[in-house]
Amino acid sequence: MDTATENQDFDRPTGLRLPRKIQTLPPPQPRSNGLAEMTDAATNARGAMGPPPVPTGSIKHKPSGLPEPEAKQRKTLAERAGEPATSKIAAPPSSRLVNGGVKSLAANGTRPFSGSASLSRVPSSKTSKHTTANSFGNSVGHGGRATSANSYGARSKSAYGHNRSKSHHQAARPASAFSQHEEDGEPERKGVQPLLISTNPQGLETLRVSKNSARAQNNVSSNRMFSLNVPPKEGSQLSARRAISSPSLFPTTPTPEGSADFDADDVFESFGALTLNAPNAQGRASQIRRGTSSGKIADISFKSKASSSLIPRATPTRQMAPPPSPVPRTPTRPSTPQVFPPFLNRFTNDRCPAFDDSRVASLEAQFETFKEQIKDDISQQNSLKDTIKLYESRNAELEATCAQYRTLMDEHKTELKDLKSLLSTTNMELESVRRSHSFEVDDLRRKYRNEVEDLEDRHRKDSERSRRDNEIQAGKARNEFEAQIERLLKVHSEELAEMEKRLRTELEEERSKRLRDTEEVQAEFASKLRNAGLEAATKEREAQLLQGDLTNVKAELDRERTLKTALQGQLTQATTHNLTLDASNKAMKEKINFLESDSQAQSSAFNELHRRMQEAIEAAELANEKLRQEETLRRKLHNQVQELKGNIRVMCRVRPTHESETEPAKIGFPDNDTDSKEVAIQGPEKTSAMGTNITQTHSYAFDRVFGPSSQNGEVFEEISQLVQSALDGYNVCIFCYGQTGSGKTFTMSSTDGMIPRATAQIYSEATRLEEKGWQYKMEGSFVEVYNETYNDLLGRSEDLDKKKVEVRHDPVKKQTTLENTVSVTLDGPHRVEEILERASKNRSVAATKANMRSSRSHSVFILKLVGENSITGEKSEGTLNLVDLAGSERLEHSKAEGARLKETQNINKSLSCLGDVINALGSAKEGSHIPYRNSKLTYLLQYSLGGNSKTLMFVMVSPLQAHLQETITSLKFATKVHNTHIGTAKRQTKA
Ligand SMILES: Nc1ncnc2c1ncn2[C@@H]1O[C@H](COP(=O)(O)OP(=O)(O)OP(=O)(O)O)[C@@H](O)[C@H]1O
C-alpha cells in the first residue's frame, strides 16, 4: 500500500497546503460519517476514562545555535549521567530501517522528565541538550534555542491552524533535510512535522536513537540522534506503539539539533513502521546497554488486533508488514514506496497511533457495558413513554370532563342570571305593597288619636265635676274636726297648768329638803374632818415615837450586824485554825507514829497536840453556836422591825399614762423628794351650797407611794423584807388592789414583777442559809377565785371550771392546805416562769365594757416555805401569798349585764368582805369573830390575814381623769386598811 492509500481515510482542511510530497498524492477521500462518529465515540470514551495510560511525550530538537558555554555544561551533565558525549543507539550494520527493518532501541533510564517526553536530536560533536516542552505544545525554549526555533517554529504553529507560507518554512529548514526527505520518498506534509512519543507524565526516561546509526544502516551519513523520553518501566518494554500518541499530545515542534537537516518525517522514516525485535537487537546489546538503565531491549512493534471496535487503528497490512530484509541499507533509498501509518485526521500531521489492545479490549468491554446501559435506558425510556401515553390519555379524559363541567357551569350561570332578575322584580313589587300598607297604617293611627283625644276631653270634664263635689264635703268635715280639737286642747291646757303648778310646789319642797340634807352632811363632814385631823395628829405623834423607836432598833441592829461580822470573822479564823490544826494533827499523827515506837516524849507531845486540837474544835463549835444565835437574833430583830412597821402595811402605786391616753388626772406627790408617802389628787368639780364651783384636793398618806416613774425593782426593795419574813417562818400576804387597768397584774405577775422577784430572792436566801444548816423546801401553787369558786391555775385548762378545789384549814397548826391542786416544787428560780405562763393561760380573762382586758377573778400565788435547820433542829413554816385582786370598779360604771353582772357582784362582794375582815382585825379584840367565811378569798387567806401574818396591800391607781372617782374610792379603801392595826404576828415555828 502506498502513502496515498494510507491517507485516504482522513480528511484535510481545504486550502491546507500539504507538504510537497503529499500534494502530489491523490486527494484524500472524505471520511465516512460512521467512521467520524466512531472516532469521536472512541475519543469521548477515552476522555471519560481519563488520560490514556500511554505516556505522552514530545520530540524536541536542539537548536543549532546553542551557546557554547551551555552546550558544554550539558555535555558535562550527560557525561556525569554515564553517557558518552554522543550517546548513540547505533543500528547494527545488518539492521535495516527501510520496510519495517528492525531497529533496536535501548531505554535510557538516567533522565526522567516529569510531564513530558522529548525526542532530541543531538549533534554527535556536541553535548546533548534537553529542551522541555509542556504537553499542550507551548514550547519552552532554553537559551539559544529560540534562535533556531525560527526555522521550525513556523511549522509548529501551522499545525495548530496558523497559516504559514511554505517558502518561509522551507527557508528556515536546511536544504539538506528536504533533499533527504525527497530522497526517502516520504510524503511531504505541510506545517509542522510533530513527532510525539507519548510517555507517562511521571518518571520518564530518555531513549536515544542515533539517527546516525539508523542512517548507517542505509548508508546515510548522519551524526544526528533522537532522544526519547519514556517512563523507566515503560522504557524497558518499549514498543513502537507507545511512541505515538493522540494528536492532542503533539504540541511540540521538533527542533533540529546540530545541522538542522532533520525533521520529524525522518523519525517516522526510522520508527513509523518500526518493530523493534529483541533477537535482532541482541547484536547491539552492548551498545544499547550503555544507554539504558535496565539493559533490556524493548520490543517495539505495531500489532494489529482484530476487534469489532470502530476505533481506527493501524492498518493491518502495515503492521503485518514483512520483516525488513537483512540487506544493509544502501545510501540510496529503495525504490519501493515506504509504508507510513495513516494520519490521524486531516487536521493533523500525526500518524495514527498503534493502539493498545488491552486498552481497546477494556474500551470494548466498557463499550459493551455502555451499550447494555443504553439498552436498559432505552427499555426504561419505552416504559416511560408508555406511562406518558397513559397519562396523556388520562389527561384527555380529564379535559373532556372539564369541558362538560364548563358547559354545566355556563348553564348554571344563565339560570342564576334569570333568578336574579326575578328576585329584583319581586323586591320591587314587595316595596310597593309595603308602601301602600304604611299609608293605611298612618290613616288608622290618625283616626285612633282623634278618638282618644275626644275620650280624654270627656273624661276631664267628668272628673272636674266630681272633684268640686268632694271639696265641698271635705270642707264641712274639717271645720267640725277643728272645733272638736280646739275643745280638747282647751281641756288639756287647763289640766297641764294645774299639773305644772303642783309639780312646782313639789320641786320647791324637794329642793329645800335637799338643801337641808346637804347642810347636814356638810356639817357632819366638817366634824369628821376635824376628828380625822385630830386623829392624824395623834397618829403622827405615834409615828414620831415609833420613828424614834425604829432609830433605836436600827442602831441596835447595826450593832448586831457589826457583832455578826466580827463573829463571822472569828468563825472564819476558827475554821482556818481548825484546818491548820487538822493539818498539824495529821502531821502530828505521822510524827506520833514515828515517835510512838520508842519515845515517851513523843507520846506526851502528841497528847499536847491532841488537846490543843480539841480546844480548837471546841472554839470553832462555840463560834458556830454564837453564829446561829446571831442568826436567830437577826430573825427576831427583823421581825420586830417588821412589827414596828406594822403588820398591815399599805403602799400606793400610780401607773404611768400610755401614749393613747390623753386626759390624765391631776395627781401630785408632795413629798417626792424624800421617801414618798403621800399622794394628792384633785377631786371632781362640785357646786357649793353657795352655788360656786369648787374642786377639792384629796391627800392620802401610805407607808410608801410610788409615782409613775417607779420601777418594779424599786417596789420590790420595799417588800423584800416581808419576803425574808416568809422565809423566817411567817405568813405573808401581799395584795394588789385597784380598779381594772390600774396596773395590778403588771406589778404582780409581769416578768420582773413581785412574784418572780420574790421567788428569786427566796431561792437565793435559802441557798445562803444552807451553810447555816437550813434546808428549805419550796412549793408553789396558783389558784384563782372566780365567781366564788376556786380554780387551779396550774392544772389542765379543760378542768378549770370542772375540778373542785377544796381548801382545808388546820386550826391547831394554823395551816391551810389545798386539795385537788397542782403544786410545783421550786427547785430553781426558772420554775416560776413556767408557773406564771401556765397560770396566765388558764386564768379566765373576759372583756367588760370598762376594760377589754379586765381580770374578773382574784389570783393567789401561794408559796409554802418549809425550812429545817439540821444543826439546831429548828423548823420553820412560812407562806408567801401574792394576791392579784380583781378589778375594784363599781357596778354602775362597768355597765355589766348577765354573767358579767354576776362576776362583778361577786368581785365586789369578795372585796368588801376583805375590807370587813381587815376592819374586824383592826377593831376587834382577841378571840372575837372575824368574818373570814363571808367570801372565798378571805377564807383562803384566813391564816395569812390577821394576828399571825404580815400583810401588805398595794393600792394601784390609774392616772386617768376618767377613772378619778374609782381612784378616790380605792384610795379611801386603802386608807381604811392602812388605819387598821392588826395584832403582833406570830412566827410559825416548831421547836
Ligand atoms: N408601772 C407601770 N409601768 C408601765 N406600764 C404599766 C404600769 N402599770 C401598768 N401598766 C400597763 O397598764 C396596763 C394595765 O395594767 P394591768 O393589766 O396590770 O392592770 P390591772 O389592774 O391588772 O388590770 P386587770 O384587773 O384587768 O388585770 C397594762 O398594759 C400594763 O402594762
The ligand as an SDF file (V2000), in Angstrom:
LIG
                    3D

 31 33  0  0  0  0  0  0  0  0999 V2000
  -45.9540   50.8040  136.3870 N   0  0  0  0  0  0  0  0  0  0  0  0
  -46.2810   50.6180  135.1170 C   0  0  0  0  0  0  0  0  0  0  0  0
  -45.4440   50.9660  134.1750 N   0  0  0  0  0  0  0  0  0  0  0  0
  -45.7710   50.7800  132.8930 C   0  0  0  0  0  0  0  0  0  0  0  0
  -46.9320   50.2410  132.4500 N   0  0  0  0  0  0  0  0  0  0  0  0
  -47.8110   49.8590  133.3340 C   0  0  0  0  0  0  0  0  0  0  0  0
  -47.5470   50.0290  134.7190 C   0  0  0  0  0  0  0  0  0  0  0  0
  -48.6060   49.5740  135.3890 N   0  0  0  0  0  0  0  0  0  0  0  0
  -49.4900   49.1300  134.4870 C   0  0  0  0  0  0  0  0  0  0  0  0
  -49.0180   49.2890  133.2390 N   0  0  0  0  0  0  0  0  0  0  0  0
  -49.7000   48.9390  131.9980 C   0  0  0  0  0  0  0  0  0  0  0  0
  -51.0460   49.3170  132.1010 O   0  0  0  0  0  0  0  0  0  0  0  0
  -51.8850   48.3590  131.5120 C   0  0  0  0  0  0  0  0  0  0  0  0
  -52.8830   47.8540  132.5300 C   0  0  0  0  0  0  0  0  0  0  0  0
  -52.1500   47.2640  133.5400 O   0  0  0  0  0  0  0  0  0  0  0  0
  -52.6300   45.9170  134.2040 P   0  0  0  0  0  0  0  0  0  0  0  0
  -53.1380   44.9480  133.2370 O   0  0  0  0  0  0  0  0  0  0  0  0
  -51.5430   45.4480  135.0940 O   0  0  0  0  0  0  0  0  0  0  0  0
  -53.8450   46.3960  135.0280 O   0  0  0  0  0  0  0  0  0  0  0  0
  -54.7520   45.5140  136.0160 P   0  0  0  0  0  0  0  0  0  0  0  0
  -55.1920   46.3790  137.1050 O   0  0  0  0  0  0  0  0  0  0  0  0
  -54.0070   44.3800  136.4800 O   0  0  0  0  0  0  0  0  0  0  0  0
  -55.9500   45.0940  135.0940 O   0  0  0  0  0  0  0  0  0  0  0  0
  -56.9030   43.8500  135.3390 P   0  0  0  0  0  0  0  0  0  0  0  0
  -57.5330   43.9710  136.6040 O   0  0  0  0  0  0  0  0  0  0  0  0
  -57.8010   43.8810  134.1980 O   0  0  0  0  0  0  0  0  0  0  0  0
  -55.9720   42.7000  135.3760 O   0  0  0  0  0  0  0  0  0  0  0  0
  -51.0160   47.2590  131.0210 C   0  0  0  0  0  0  0  0  0  0  0  0
  -50.7900   47.4510  129.6640 O   0  0  0  0  0  0  0  0  0  0  0  0
  -49.7190   47.4500  131.7720 C   0  0  0  0  0  0  0  0  0  0  0  0
  -48.6070   47.0370  131.0300 O   0  0  0  0  0  0  0  0  0  0  0  0
  1  2  1  0
  2  3  1  0
  2  7  2  0
  3  4  2  0
  4  5  1  0
  5  6  2  0
  6  7  1  0
  6 10  1  0
  7  8  1  0
  8  9  2  0
  9 10  1  0
 10 11  1  0
 11 12  1  0
 11 30  1  0
 12 13  1  0
 13 14  1  0
 13 28  1  0
 14 15  1  0
 15 16  1  0
 16 17  2  0
 16 18  1  0
 16 19  1  0
 19 20  1  0
 20 21  2  0
 20 22  1  0
 20 23  1  0
 23 24  1  0
 24 25  2  0
 24 26  1  0
 24 27  1  0
 28 29  1  0
 28 30  1  0
 30 31  1  0
M  END
$$$$
